[in-house]
Amino acid sequence: MSEPVTLINAFTVPVEESERFLRHWKDAARVMASQPGFVRARMHHALADDAELRFVNVAEWASVRQFDAAQGSPEFRGAVQRMLDDPDLHVTARPALYQVAVDLHPGETP
Amino acid sequence: MSEPVTLINAFTVPVEESERFLRHWKDAARVMASQPGFVRARMHHALADDAELRFVNVAEWASVRQFDAAQGSPEFRGAVQRMLDDPDLHVTARPALYQVAVDLHPGETP
């Protein structure tokens, strides 16, 4: 499939582990940003500390195939493993692939 | 606060109610797209039916104040109420406001 695809990964992270989590995430994101097919990623941080989904990454890729290849790279797997192995980090991740169903601009009718 | 803000709303929706849900959501989204401060919204649909977060709306607003005003409009409240009152729809929504913590482009280092 060569259509664009969006990875959305919503994270639950204890407030006091936010900086530690972001450091790990940036290590993994740097790997992804160097891979073919990467278009853009935005990591969002909830304004409220009691949000269930405190961090949400929205990453656009040119195709599922290229995303899969990037995710399978040893560098990326290593970065993810280091995050999983960190005993001071307690993160729940909910990664899934999405297609854009509606793209809405001011005054438009969806 | 006049900084840009992103509403992310992750929905859990039974697969067979997807079209019904999207119809309701579009009614509410049309109202939002006509309000001052609305920048853009993208509704994402999970490729996999068993994803926990089957629909994710990522909507950019010029400010929290304008988002709050739009959300308080009678038209928007009416559209949301009609969705909540639909006995054939079983939706869990997780709306929260976010700031962009990292905006990453190809080859960049976050």
Backbone of each chain as ProteinMPNN parsed JSONL, in Angstrom:
{"seq_chain_A": "MSEPVTLINAFTVPVEESERFLRHWKDAARVMASQPGFVRARMHHALADDAELRFVNVAEWASVRQFDAAQGSPEFRGAVQRMLDDPDLHVTARPALYQVAVDLHPGETP", "coords_chain_A": {"N_chain_A": [[0.859, -1.193, 0.0], [0.717, 2.134, -0.97], [-0.268, 4.457, -0.01], [-0.456, 7.501, 1.966], [0.009, 7.343, 5.518], [-0.885, 7.559, 8.966], [0.734, 7.36, 11.993], [-0.515, 7.136, 15.192], [0.267, 7.519, 18.494], [-0.673, 7.159, 21.683], [0.174, 8.038, 24.911], [0.264, 7.019, 28.311], [1.658, 8.441, 31.071], [3.329, 8.8, 34.145], [3.222, 11.928, 35.875], [5.608, 12.849, 37.074], [7.506, 11.522, 35.658], [7.753, 12.655, 33.213], [9.787, 14.203, 31.889], [11.874, 12.391, 31.697], [10.659, 10.41, 30.144], [10.265, 11.89, 27.739], [12.902, 12.332, 26.932], [13.758, 9.715, 26.274], [11.88, 9.207, 24.236], [12.608, 11.091, 22.313], [15.076, 10.099, 21.506], [14.288, 7.78, 20.121], [12.672, 8.974, 18.209], [14.447, 10.478, 16.715], [15.788, 8.547, 15.276], [13.667, 7.582, 13.68], [13.113, 9.881, 12.156], [15.145, 9.917, 10.365], [14.654, 8.036, 8.509], [13.612, 6.621, 5.299], [10.585, 7.855, 3.886], [9.527, 9.041, 6.104], [7.548, 11.754, 7.089], [6.56, 13.767, 8.888], [6.456, 14.515, 12.364], [4.597, 15.166, 15.274], [4.814, 15.689, 18.644], [2.56, 15.801, 21.204], [1.709, 17.43, 24.238], [-0.221, 17.131, 27.071], [-2.185, 19.783, 28.481], [-3.322, 19.539, 30.975], [-2.466, 17.919, 33.993], [-3.863, 15.699, 34.812], [-4.822, 14.362, 32.627], [-5.75, 11.435, 30.8], [-4.419, 10.537, 28.539], [-1.484, 11.606, 28.336], [0.652, 12.245, 26.678], [0.719, 12.546, 23.183], [1.69, 11.291, 20.188], [1.697, 12.225, 16.836], [2.339, 11.064, 13.799], [3.268, 11.377, 10.465], [3.547, 9.294, 7.62], [4.871, 8.264, 4.448], [4.039, 5.845, 3.431], [2.644, 2.646, 4.432], [4.394, 0.555, 4.097], [6.948, 1.759, 4.175], [6.88, 2.793, 6.749], [6.735, 0.394, 8.236], [9.22, -0.716, 7.56], [10.97, 1.155, 8.7], [10.31, 0.897, 11.388], [11.241, -1.591, 11.857], [13.961, -1.324, 11.926], [17.228, -1.867, 13.314], [18.294, 0.21, 14.888], [16.058, 1.665, 15.723], [14.623, -0.287, 17.12], [16.432, -0.73, 19.152], [16.357, 1.724, 20.533], [13.726, 1.74, 21.466], [13.788, -0.507, 23.079], [15.539, 0.311, 25.077], [13.956, 2.21, 26.321], [11.895, 0.599, 27.293], [13.327, -0.954, 29.055], [14.07, 0.757, 31.052], [14.03, 1.087, 34.432], [12.886, 3.128, 35.854], [10.765, 4.167, 34.552], [7.383, 4.25, 33.674], [5.311, 3.511, 31.488], [2.43, 3.481, 29.447], [1.71, 2.597, 26.202], [-0.144, 3.233, 23.205], [-0.007, 2.447, 20.314], [-1.135, 2.887, 16.948], [-2.086, 2.541, 13.484], [-3.413, 4.916, 11.184], [-5.807, 6.257, 8.821], [-6.529, 9.388, 7.244], [-9.731, 10.429, 7.695], [-11.362, 12.655, 7.534], [-10.545, 15.904, 6.549], [-10.457, 19.036, 7.64], [-11.05, 22.456, 7.066], [-11.237, 26.028, 7.953], [-14.59, 27.168, 7.841], [-15.421, 25.227, 6.075], [-17.558, 22.503, 5.005], [-17.832, 19.368, 6.342]], "CA_chain_A": [[0.0, 0.0, 0.0], [1.597, 3.297, -1.051], [-0.971, 5.656, 0.454], [0.051, 8.047, 3.229], [-0.562, 6.737, 6.711], [-0.525, 8.307, 10.168], [0.87, 6.652, 13.258], [-0.848, 7.888, 16.404], [0.627, 6.764, 19.689], [-1.117, 7.892, 22.873], [0.943, 7.517, 26.045], [-0.02, 7.363, 29.695], [2.967, 8.605, 31.711], [3.25, 9.542, 35.404], [3.656, 13.317, 35.701], [6.998, 13.056, 37.507], [8.417, 10.852, 34.719], [7.54, 13.272, 31.899], [11.041, 14.591, 31.228], [12.593, 11.139, 31.401], [9.974, 9.813, 28.997], [10.531, 12.672, 26.522], [14.29, 12.075, 26.51], [13.745, 8.424, 25.576], [11.093, 9.313, 23.014], [13.392, 11.837, 21.327], [16.089, 9.185, 20.954], [13.622, 6.934, 19.123], [12.146, 9.823, 17.131], [15.571, 10.888, 15.861], [15.998, 7.433, 14.352], [12.572, 7.562, 12.707], [13.184, 11.057, 11.28], [16.202, 9.718, 9.365], [14.269, 6.902, 7.654], [12.832, 6.956, 4.095], [9.142, 7.829, 4.03], [9.102, 9.88, 7.226], [7.071, 13.058, 6.609], [6.494, 14.741, 9.968], [5.901, 14.03, 13.633], [4.364, 16.146, 16.322], [4.52, 15.134, 19.957], [1.688, 16.712, 21.947], [1.782, 17.315, 25.692], [-1.495, 17.611, 27.626], [-2.096, 20.935, 29.386], [-3.756, 19.121, 32.307], [-1.695, 16.781, 34.498], [-4.699, 14.518, 35.062], [-5.296, 13.761, 31.371], [-5.398, 10.006, 30.685], [-3.442, 10.425, 27.446], [-0.696, 12.812, 28.632], [1.455, 12.552, 25.496], [0.181, 11.935, 21.965], [2.516, 11.501, 19.0], [0.997, 12.093, 15.554], [3.45, 11.001, 12.846], [2.84, 11.071, 9.098], [4.472, 8.501, 6.816], [4.476, 8.211, 3.044], [3.391, 4.562, 3.154], [2.736, 1.63, 5.487], [5.599, -0.236, 3.839], [8.115, 2.481, 4.683], [6.779, 2.831, 8.21], [7.112, -0.929, 8.743], [10.667, -0.885, 7.41], [11.633, 2.005, 9.695], [10.055, 0.332, 12.7], [12.031, -2.808, 11.985], [15.399, -1.056, 11.902], [17.878, -2.188, 14.594], [18.477, 1.414, 15.707], [14.789, 2.008, 16.365], [14.335, -1.324, 18.117], [17.314, -0.494, 20.301], [15.872, 2.874, 21.304], [12.501, 1.326, 22.157], [14.154, -1.452, 24.142], [16.117, 1.077, 26.199], [12.835, 2.814, 27.05], [11.186, -0.468, 28.011], [14.198, -1.501, 30.098], [14.347, 1.764, 32.078], [13.194, 0.718, 35.593], [12.269, 4.321, 36.444], [9.774, 4.679, 33.594], [6.172, 3.419, 33.72], [4.587, 4.088, 30.361], [1.531, 2.665, 28.626], [1.653, 3.124, 24.844], [-1.258, 2.708, 22.4], [0.283, 2.789, 18.909], [-1.988, 2.325, 15.896], [-2.004, 3.246, 12.206], [-4.672, 5.57, 10.825], [-5.955, 7.065, 7.618], [-7.304, 10.602, 7.488], [-11.104, 10.253, 7.209], [-11.881, 14.002, 7.248], [-9.56, 16.985, 6.712], [-11.406, 20.145, 7.686], [-10.494, 23.807, 7.186], [-12.245, 26.993, 8.402], [-15.745, 27.45, 7.006], [-15.781, 24.088, 5.227], [-18.552, 21.533, 5.454], [-17.245, 18.032, 6.209]], "C_chain_A": [[0.897, 1.246, 0.0], [0.861, 4.581, -0.675], [-0.34, 6.176, 1.738], [-0.677, 7.415, 4.41], [-0.069, 7.541, 7.92], [-0.421, 7.35, 11.35], [0.424, 7.583, 14.367], [-0.537, 6.993, 17.589], [0.299, 7.62, 20.903], [-0.507, 7.226, 24.102], [0.337, 7.961, 27.374], [1.307, 7.32, 30.436], [2.767, 9.327, 33.049], [3.865, 10.936, 35.252], [5.146, 13.474, 36.001], [8.005, 12.363, 36.592], [8.393, 11.49, 33.331], [8.845, 13.573, 31.173], [11.85, 13.364, 30.813], [11.986, 10.461, 30.175], [10.318, 10.561, 27.715], [11.961, 12.465, 26.026], [14.362, 10.765, 25.728], [13.022, 8.546, 24.23], [11.893, 10.042, 21.927], [14.482, 10.966, 20.703], [15.482, 8.313, 19.858], [13.163, 7.768, 17.927], [13.249, 10.26, 16.169], [15.879, 9.792, 14.842], [14.931, 7.445, 13.263], [12.693, 8.706, 11.697], [14.259, 10.918, 10.208], [15.833, 8.637, 8.353], [13.475, 7.362, 6.423], [11.338, 6.865, 4.362], [8.625, 8.631, 5.215], [8.727, 11.265, 6.713], [7.1, 14.104, 7.722], [5.99, 14.052, 11.229], [5.695, 15.207, 14.566], [4.029, 15.413, 17.616], [3.748, 16.185, 20.743], [1.723, 16.391, 23.434], [0.506, 17.913, 26.278], [-1.277, 18.799, 28.567], [-2.415, 20.511, 30.823], [-2.979, 17.881, 32.75], [-2.55, 15.528, 34.665], [-5.298, 13.925, 33.785], [-4.878, 12.287, 31.329], [-4.278, 9.829, 29.658], [-2.531, 11.654, 27.512], [0.205, 13.21, 27.477], [0.838, 11.842, 24.299], [1.087, 12.302, 20.799], [1.674, 11.254, 17.75], [2.059, 12.187, 14.463], [2.951, 10.565, 11.475], [3.953, 10.337, 8.358], [3.948, 8.404, 5.397], [3.742, 6.918, 2.698], [3.54, 3.626, 4.347], [4.038, 0.847, 5.34], [6.825, 0.465, 4.426], [8.086, 2.614, 6.2], [7.22, 1.498, 8.814], [8.62, -1.141, 8.677], [11.418, -0.085, 8.477], [11.494, 1.407, 11.091], [10.894, -0.929, 12.937], [13.519, -2.562, 12.05], [16.009, -1.323, 13.284], [18.031, -0.963, 15.492], [17.192, 1.755, 16.452], [14.455, 0.988, 17.448], [15.192, -1.136, 19.365], [16.818, 0.642, 21.172], [14.623, 2.502, 22.1], [12.845, 0.401, 23.32], [14.747, -0.719, 25.343], [15.018, 1.763, 27.02], [12.116, 1.769, 27.896], [12.0, -0.971, 29.216], [14.47, -0.513, 31.231], [13.449, 1.491, 33.295], [12.478, 1.917, 36.209], [11.188, 4.921, 35.549], [8.597, 3.709, 33.547], [5.181, 3.967, 32.711], [3.653, 3.058, 29.748], [1.407, 3.342, 27.267], [0.502, 2.473, 24.083], [-1.031, 3.051, 20.927], [-0.709, 2.137, 17.958], [-1.818, 3.166, 14.634], [-3.388, 3.723, 11.789], [-4.613, 6.143, 9.416], [-6.771, 8.296, 7.971], [-8.681, 10.43, 6.851], [-11.708, 11.596, 6.81], [-10.762, 15.001, 7.501], [-10.325, 18.292, 6.536], [-10.695, 21.483, 7.899], [-11.606, 24.8, 7.504], [-13.356, 27.212, 7.373], [-16.189, 26.314, 6.117], [-16.892, 23.254, 5.854], [-17.987, 20.135, 5.26], [-18.203, 17.056, 5.509]], "O_chain_A": [[1.745, 1.393, 0.88], [1.326, 5.676, -0.993], [0.238, 5.41, 2.509], [-1.833, 7.008, 4.301], [1.016, 8.123, 7.897], [-1.365, 6.626, 11.665], [0.925, 8.702, 14.477], [-1.012, 5.861, 17.676], [0.907, 8.667, 21.126], [-0.647, 6.02, 24.31], [-0.05, 9.117, 27.542], [1.998, 6.302, 30.436], [2.104, 10.364, 33.088], [4.889, 11.106, 34.592], [5.862, 14.153, 35.266], [9.211, 12.577, 36.719], [8.946, 10.936, 32.382], [9.002, 13.246, 29.997], [12.427, 13.313, 29.727], [12.702, 9.999, 29.286], [10.632, 9.934, 26.704], [12.196, 12.428, 24.818], [14.954, 10.711, 24.65], [13.501, 8.045, 23.213], [11.858, 9.652, 20.76], [14.774, 11.085, 19.513], [16.081, 8.128, 18.799], [13.251, 7.329, 16.781], [13.022, 10.395, 14.966], [16.192, 10.078, 13.686], [15.24, 7.334, 12.076], [12.408, 8.521, 10.514], [14.295, 11.696, 9.255], [16.609, 8.351, 7.441], [12.757, 8.36, 6.48], [10.872, 5.914, 4.989], [7.424, 8.875, 5.324], [9.5, 11.886, 5.983], [7.608, 15.207, 7.522], [5.192, 13.118, 11.161], [6.517, 16.121, 14.634], [3.086, 14.623, 17.674], [4.213, 17.309, 20.927], [1.761, 15.227, 23.833], [0.185, 19.071, 26.012], [-0.322, 18.825, 29.344], [-1.851, 21.053, 31.774], [-2.845, 16.918, 31.995], [-2.023, 14.415, 34.66], [-6.187, 13.076, 33.856], [-3.783, 11.935, 31.769], [-3.326, 9.079, 29.873], [-2.779, 12.64, 26.818], [0.498, 14.393, 27.306], [0.475, 10.67, 24.389], [1.234, 13.476, 20.461], [1.025, 10.217, 17.618], [2.617, 13.258, 14.226], [2.301, 9.529, 11.334], [5.127, 10.695, 8.447], [2.74, 8.454, 5.163], [2.92, 6.893, 1.781], [4.442, 3.788, 5.168], [4.696, 0.518, 6.327], [7.644, -0.165, 5.095], [9.125, 2.558, 6.859], [7.981, 1.468, 9.781], [9.226, -1.673, 9.607], [12.373, -0.576, 9.079], [12.442, 1.41, 11.877], [11.208, -1.278, 14.075], [14.283, -3.512, 12.214], [15.382, -1.039, 14.305], [17.915, -1.069, 16.712], [17.212, 2.089, 17.637], [14.054, 1.351, 18.554], [14.736, -1.355, 20.487], [16.847, 0.551, 22.399], [14.473, 2.894, 23.257], [12.272, 0.508, 24.404], [14.488, -1.084, 26.49], [15.123, 1.885, 28.241], [11.772, 2.013, 29.052], [11.445, -1.358, 30.244], [15.035, -0.891, 32.257], [12.231, 1.646, 33.201], [11.558, 1.741, 37.007], [10.751, 6.051, 35.766], [8.782, 2.501, 33.399], [4.322, 4.784, 33.042], [4.032, 1.903, 29.552], [1.045, 4.516, 27.182], [0.206, 1.296, 24.29], [-1.772, 3.851, 20.355], [-1.081, 0.977, 18.136], [-1.456, 4.341, 14.698], [-4.392, 3.044, 12.002], [-3.547, 6.467, 8.891], [-7.601, 8.262, 8.88], [-8.799, 10.301, 5.632], [-12.481, 11.67, 5.854], [-10.106, 14.955, 8.541], [-10.783, 18.618, 5.441], [-9.856, 21.623, 8.789], [-12.784, 24.477, 7.351], [-13.09, 27.415, 6.189], [-17.227, 26.413, 5.464], [-17.128, 23.298, 7.061], [-17.691, 19.745, 4.131], [-17.863, 15.888, 5.317]]}, "seq_chain_B": "MSEPVTLINAFTVPVEESERFLRHWKDAARVMASQPGFVRARMHHALADDAELRFVNVAEWASVRQFDAAQGSPEFRGAVQRMLDDPDLHVTARPALYQVAVDLHPGETP", "coords_chain_B": {"N_chain_B": [[-4.882, 33.151, 27.524], [-3.074, 33.224, 24.567], [-1.79, 31.484, 22.935], [-1.35, 29.0, 20.353], [-3.319, 25.994, 20.402], [-3.985, 22.512, 20.709], [-6.695, 20.429, 20.289], [-7.126, 17.135, 21.142], [-9.053, 14.36, 20.569], [-9.789, 11.203, 21.407], [-11.565, 8.436, 20.354], [-13.472, 5.629, 21.344], [-15.286, 3.357, 19.554], [-17.838, 1.132, 18.619], [-17.322, -1.127, 15.89], [-19.451, -1.506, 14.073], [-20.889, 0.772, 14.405], [-19.609, 2.81, 13.2], [-20.127, 4.446, 10.893], [-22.452, 5.781, 11.617], [-21.511, 7.153, 13.865], [-19.601, 8.86, 12.627], [-21.26, 10.473, 11.061], [-22.654, 11.965, 13.039], [-20.431, 13.18, 14.237], [-19.488, 14.794, 12.163], [-21.541, 16.68, 11.973], [-21.165, 18.111, 14.344], [-18.553, 18.975, 13.901], [-18.808, 20.669, 11.716], [-20.001, 22.881, 12.846], [-17.938, 23.73, 14.559], [-15.961, 24.389, 12.678], [-16.827, 26.77, 11.715], [-16.341, 28.668, 13.566], [-14.638, 31.474, 15.178], [-11.089, 31.352, 15.335], [-10.723, 28.688, 14.788], [-8.5, 26.48, 13.236], [-7.713, 24.067, 11.905], [-8.852, 20.728, 11.403], [-8.334, 17.263, 11.708], [-9.761, 14.195, 11.266], [-8.985, 11.009, 12.208], [-8.988, 7.611, 11.203], [-8.742, 4.387, 12.401], [-6.75, 1.819, 10.893], [-6.978, -0.806, 11.697], [-9.586, -2.84, 12.897], [-9.641, -3.651, 15.52], [-8.407, -1.754, 17.066], [-7.96, 0.159, 20.052], [-8.405, 2.901, 20.21], [-10.322, 3.963, 17.968], [-11.112, 6.116, 16.413], [-9.547, 9.235, 16.003], [-9.53, 12.567, 16.619], [-7.732, 15.389, 15.668], [-7.406, 18.605, 16.327], [-6.606, 21.905, 15.535], [-6.386, 25.01, 17.187], [-6.499, 28.605, 17.443], [-6.29, 29.729, 19.958], [-6.775, 28.966, 23.463], [-8.861, 30.385, 24.599], [-10.531, 31.015, 22.409], [-11.191, 28.44, 21.587], [-12.618, 27.559, 23.86], [-14.783, 29.326, 23.76], [-16.01, 28.567, 21.35], [-16.72, 25.953, 21.962], [-18.634, 26.416, 23.83], [-20.785, 27.331, 22.415], [-24.275, 27.425, 21.543], [-25.053, 25.96, 19.26], [-23.021, 24.049, 18.935], [-23.194, 22.669, 21.358], [-25.723, 21.601, 21.042], [-25.339, 19.806, 18.904], [-23.557, 17.979, 20.054], [-25.173, 17.027, 22.113], [-27.16, 15.711, 20.685], [-25.672, 13.593, 19.702], [-25.019, 12.27, 22.086], [-27.535, 11.572, 22.911], [-28.369, 9.681, 21.106], [-29.664, 6.54, 20.946], [-28.569, 4.397, 19.645], [-25.873, 4.559, 19.601], [-22.676, 4.059, 20.949], [-20.328, 5.414, 22.45], [-17.08, 6.166, 23.649], [-15.418, 9.006, 24.656], [-12.359, 10.876, 24.779], [-11.518, 13.701, 25.331], [-8.979, 16.209, 25.305], [-6.837, 19.038, 25.908], [-3.863, 20.119, 24.268], [-0.388, 21.071, 23.996], [2.075, 21.54, 21.452], [4.893, 19.717, 21.899], [7.148, 18.776, 20.594], [8.122, 19.286, 17.276], [8.754, 17.664, 14.451], [10.775, 17.226, 11.602], [11.875, 15.597, 8.494], [15.114, 14.193, 8.911], [15.814, 15.88, 10.958], [17.0, 16.635, 14.31], [15.473, 15.988, 17.291]], "CA_chain_B": [[-3.727, 32.563, 26.832], [-3.312, 33.376, 23.137], [-0.957, 30.553, 22.169], [-2.086, 27.928, 19.684], [-3.588, 24.837, 21.241], [-4.521, 21.398, 19.927], [-7.623, 19.486, 20.922], [-7.09, 15.748, 20.655], [-10.143, 13.579, 21.138], [-9.665, 9.806, 20.975], [-12.869, 7.813, 20.532], [-13.717, 4.202, 21.206], [-16.57, 3.236, 18.865], [-18.037, -0.193, 18.023], [-17.082, -1.102, 14.44], [-20.695, -1.415, 13.305], [-21.482, 2.102, 14.596], [-18.635, 3.784, 12.691], [-20.723, 5.431, 9.983], [-23.379, 6.572, 12.422], [-20.677, 8.056, 14.658], [-18.998, 9.884, 11.766], [-22.309, 11.438, 10.69], [-22.829, 12.87, 14.184], [-19.217, 13.979, 14.434], [-19.416, 15.824, 11.114], [-22.472, 17.747, 12.342], [-20.511, 18.936, 15.358], [-17.339, 19.566, 13.323], [-19.205, 21.78, 10.848], [-20.194, 24.036, 13.732], [-16.632, 24.194, 15.026], [-15.194, 24.968, 11.557], [-17.349, 28.111, 11.412], [-16.092, 29.534, 14.728], [-13.351, 32.187, 15.17], [-9.972, 30.672, 15.991], [-10.54, 27.333, 14.251], [-7.41, 26.462, 12.249], [-7.759, 22.848, 11.094], [-9.128, 19.477, 12.123], [-8.228, 16.015, 10.964], [-10.307, 13.016, 11.931], [-8.249, 9.815, 11.789], [-9.713, 6.352, 11.329], [-7.759, 3.304, 12.542], [-6.767, 0.784, 9.855], [-7.359, -2.085, 12.31], [-10.865, -2.77, 13.606], [-9.508, -3.942, 16.959], [-7.702, -0.675, 17.765], [-8.737, 0.704, 21.178], [-8.78, 4.273, 19.846], [-10.64, 3.738, 16.565], [-11.143, 7.427, 15.753], [-8.82, 10.264, 16.747], [-9.616, 13.901, 16.035], [-6.655, 16.311, 16.041], [-7.918, 19.9, 15.874], [-5.782, 23.037, 15.948], [-7.101, 26.26, 17.476], [-5.58, 29.729, 17.615], [-6.119, 29.999, 21.386], [-7.686, 28.268, 24.373], [-10.042, 31.226, 24.776], [-11.436, 30.841, 21.265], [-11.72, 27.077, 21.642], [-13.641, 27.517, 24.904], [-15.974, 30.047, 23.284], [-16.668, 27.738, 20.333], [-17.29, 24.796, 22.628], [-19.794, 26.851, 24.593], [-21.859, 27.831, 21.547], [-25.478, 26.581, 21.597], [-25.089, 25.031, 18.123], [-22.127, 22.918, 19.195], [-23.784, 21.891, 22.456], [-26.846, 20.85, 20.488], [-24.827, 18.685, 18.105], [-23.013, 16.986, 20.982], [-26.286, 16.423, 22.842], [-27.82, 14.753, 19.792], [-24.844, 12.381, 19.666], [-25.159, 11.582, 23.373], [-28.906, 11.075, 23.055], [-28.653, 8.635, 20.119], [-29.623, 5.267, 21.679], [-27.866, 3.38, 18.861], [-24.459, 4.929, 19.533], [-22.025, 3.743, 22.232], [-19.028, 6.025, 22.2], [-16.294, 6.733, 24.746], [-14.576, 10.096, 24.152], [-11.299, 11.289, 25.704], [-11.022, 14.994, 24.846], [-8.041, 16.961, 26.146], [-6.084, 20.075, 25.195], [-2.429, 19.828, 24.212], [0.565, 21.92, 23.298], [3.059, 20.77, 20.696], [6.159, 19.684, 22.635], [8.199, 18.546, 19.594], [7.639, 19.272, 15.879], [9.937, 17.029, 13.859], [10.773, 17.041, 10.158], [12.877, 14.612, 8.081], [16.538, 14.456, 9.115], [16.059, 16.753, 12.106], [17.256, 16.052, 15.622], [14.542, 16.612, 18.228]], "C_chain_B": [[-3.978, 32.615, 25.33], [-2.388, 32.487, 22.311], [-1.826, 29.519, 21.476], [-2.238, 26.719, 20.608], [-4.204, 23.753, 20.353], [-5.475, 20.588, 20.781], [-7.375, 18.118, 20.308], [-8.198, 14.987, 21.359], [-10.09, 12.171, 20.542], [-10.946, 9.073, 21.349], [-12.776, 6.287, 20.435], [-15.142, 4.037, 20.698], [-16.714, 1.797, 18.352], [-17.947, -0.119, 16.499], [-18.368, -0.852, 13.667], [-21.384, -0.054, 13.473], [-20.621, 3.205, 13.976], [-19.284, 4.859, 11.828], [-21.675, 6.365, 10.725], [-22.611, 7.608, 13.251], [-20.132, 9.19, 13.801], [-20.033, 10.919, 11.324], [-22.526, 12.455, 11.809], [-21.615, 13.785, 14.334], [-19.122, 15.104, 13.394], [-20.38, 16.971, 11.408], [-21.833, 18.699, 13.356], [-19.303, 19.662, 14.771], [-17.67, 20.754, 12.426], [-19.416, 23.048, 11.669], [-18.842, 24.605, 14.14], [-15.866, 24.911, 13.913], [-15.673, 26.368, 11.194], [-17.022, 29.11, 12.518], [-14.737, 30.248, 14.605], [-12.278, 31.399, 15.915], [-9.76, 29.244, 15.526], [-9.49, 27.357, 13.153], [-7.526, 25.245, 11.328], [-8.144, 21.667, 11.97], [-8.911, 18.307, 11.182], [-8.781, 14.888, 11.816], [-9.625, 11.796, 11.344], [-9.041, 8.556, 12.113], [-8.697, 5.211, 11.363], [-7.892, 2.288, 11.409], [-7.279, -0.538, 10.425], [-8.653, -1.916, 13.107], [-10.719, -2.981, 15.106], [-8.687, -2.891, 17.701], [-8.581, -0.166, 18.913], [-9.273, 2.093, 20.812], [-9.089, 4.295, 18.35], [-10.741, 5.031, 15.762], [-10.395, 8.418, 16.627], [-8.918, 11.575, 15.978], [-8.481, 14.762, 16.574], [-7.027, 17.668, 15.455], [-7.089, 21.043, 16.438], [-6.65, 24.279, 16.104], [-6.086, 27.359, 17.744], [-5.327, 30.034, 19.085], [-7.104, 29.168, 22.195], [-8.986, 29.059, 24.516], [-11.03, 31.018, 23.636], [-12.003, 29.421, 21.212], [-12.845, 26.981, 22.676], [-14.938, 28.184, 24.442], [-16.74, 29.197, 22.276], [-17.385, 26.561, 20.982], [-18.559, 25.164, 23.414], [-20.958, 27.309, 23.734], [-23.052, 26.876, 21.579], [-25.527, 25.572, 20.45], [-24.222, 23.808, 18.39], [-22.701, 22.032, 20.298], [-24.95, 21.046, 21.959], [-26.387, 19.628, 19.714], [-24.275, 17.582, 19.005], [-24.155, 16.265, 21.706], [-27.013, 15.395, 21.976], [-27.012, 13.458, 19.682], [-25.027, 11.577, 20.95], [-26.53, 10.933, 23.51], [-29.24, 9.945, 22.083], [-28.546, 7.265, 20.795], [-28.849, 4.176, 20.938], [-26.36, 3.65, 18.759], [-23.833, 4.746, 20.921], [-20.561, 4.164, 22.137], [-18.38, 6.448, 23.515], [-15.355, 7.774, 24.147], [-13.559, 10.491, 25.215], [-10.726, 12.623, 25.25], [-10.034, 15.613, 25.83], [-7.315, 17.978, 25.275], [-4.588, 19.836, 25.353], [-1.654, 21.002, 23.62], [1.55, 21.028, 22.56], [4.396, 20.864, 21.431], [7.338, 19.531, 21.68], [7.548, 18.528, 18.221], [8.837, 18.867, 15.028], [9.764, 16.814, 12.352], [11.925, 16.124, 9.746], [14.317, 15.067, 8.318], [16.846, 15.336, 10.308], [16.384, 15.945, 13.352], [16.344, 16.736, 16.621], [15.259, 17.098, 19.492]], "O_chain_B": [[-4.993, 32.101, 24.862], [-2.221, 32.714, 21.113], [-2.915, 29.196, 21.952], [-1.399, 26.464, 21.472], [-4.866, 24.057, 19.361], [-5.115, 20.118, 21.86], [-7.411, 17.965, 19.087], [-8.275, 14.97, 22.588], [-10.314, 11.972, 19.348], [-11.365, 9.084, 22.506], [-12.097, 5.74, 19.566], [-16.092, 4.51, 21.322], [-15.796, 1.289, 17.709], [-18.433, 0.833, 15.888], [-18.379, -0.075, 12.713], [-22.349, 0.243, 12.768], [-20.87, 4.39, 14.196], [-19.02, 6.048, 12.01], [-21.696, 7.573, 10.49], [-23.0, 8.773, 13.332], [-20.193, 10.353, 14.199], [-19.721, 12.106, 11.223], [-22.577, 13.66, 11.559], [-21.746, 14.994, 14.529], [-18.724, 16.224, 13.714], [-20.063, 18.125, 11.118], [-21.942, 19.92, 13.242], [-19.052, 20.822, 15.098], [-16.919, 21.728, 12.373], [-19.058, 24.146, 11.242], [-18.625, 25.815, 14.075], [-15.2, 25.916, 14.162], [-15.0, 27.078, 10.446], [-17.389, 30.281, 12.416], [-13.801, 29.712, 14.011], [-12.527, 30.85, 16.987], [-8.731, 28.642, 15.83], [-9.577, 28.171, 12.234], [-7.445, 25.381, 10.107], [-7.794, 21.622, 13.149], [-9.265, 18.363, 10.005], [-8.33, 14.656, 12.937], [-9.675, 11.567, 10.136], [-9.679, 8.456, 13.161], [-7.879, 5.084, 10.451], [-9.001, 1.936, 11.009], [-7.937, -1.305, 9.721], [-8.797, -0.976, 13.888], [-11.568, -2.543, 15.882], [-8.306, -3.111, 18.851], [-9.8, -0.071, 18.768], [-10.434, 2.415, 21.069], [-8.213, 4.613, 17.546], [-10.481, 5.035, 14.558], [-10.58, 8.445, 17.844], [-8.455, 11.683, 14.842], [-8.286, 14.858, 17.786], [-6.974, 17.864, 14.241], [-6.89, 21.148, 17.648], [-7.519, 24.564, 15.281], [-4.973, 27.103, 18.204], [-4.262, 30.544, 19.432], [-8.131, 28.723, 21.683], [-10.074, 28.483, 24.549], [-12.229, 30.863, 23.869], [-13.159, 29.224, 20.836], [-13.894, 26.396, 22.408], [-16.035, 27.686, 24.693], [-17.966, 29.111, 22.333], [-18.505, 26.214, 20.606], [-19.435, 24.326, 23.63], [-22.017, 27.644, 24.265], [-22.871, 25.66, 21.636], [-25.991, 24.447, 20.639], [-24.622, 22.677, 18.113], [-22.697, 20.805, 20.19], [-25.14, 19.913, 22.402], [-26.962, 18.547, 19.841], [-24.496, 16.397, 18.753], [-24.113, 15.049, 21.89], [-27.431, 14.344, 22.463], [-27.577, 12.369, 19.583], [-25.172, 10.355, 20.91], [-26.675, 9.884, 24.138], [-30.286, 9.31, 22.219], [-27.449, 6.862, 21.183], [-28.51, 3.148, 21.525], [-25.664, 3.05, 17.94], [-24.373, 5.207, 21.928], [-19.685, 3.372, 21.791], [-19.038, 7.014, 24.387], [-14.584, 7.468, 23.238], [-13.854, 10.448, 26.409], [-9.571, 12.685, 24.827], [-10.232, 15.548, 27.044], [-7.195, 17.804, 24.062], [-4.11, 19.415, 26.406], [-2.187, 21.807, 22.857], [1.827, 19.905, 22.982], [4.962, 21.948, 21.569], [8.408, 20.089, 21.921], [6.546, 17.845, 18.012], [9.804, 19.616, 14.897], [8.746, 16.293, 11.895], [12.844, 15.888, 10.53], [14.69, 16.186, 7.968], [18.014, 15.527, 10.647], [16.092, 14.752, 13.443], [16.427, 17.953, 16.789], [14.622, 17.65, 20.389]]}, "name": "protein", "num_of_chains": 2, "seq": "MSEPVTLINAFTVPVEESERFLRHWKDAARVMASQPGFVRARMHHALADDAELRFVNVAEWASVRQFDAAQGSPEFRGAVQRMLDDPDLHVTARPALYQVAVDLHPGETPMSEPVTLINAFTVPVEESERFLRHWKDAARVMASQPGFVRARMHHALADDAELRFVNVAEWASVRQFDAAQGSPEFRGAVQRMLDDPDLHVTARPALYQVAVDLHPGETP"}
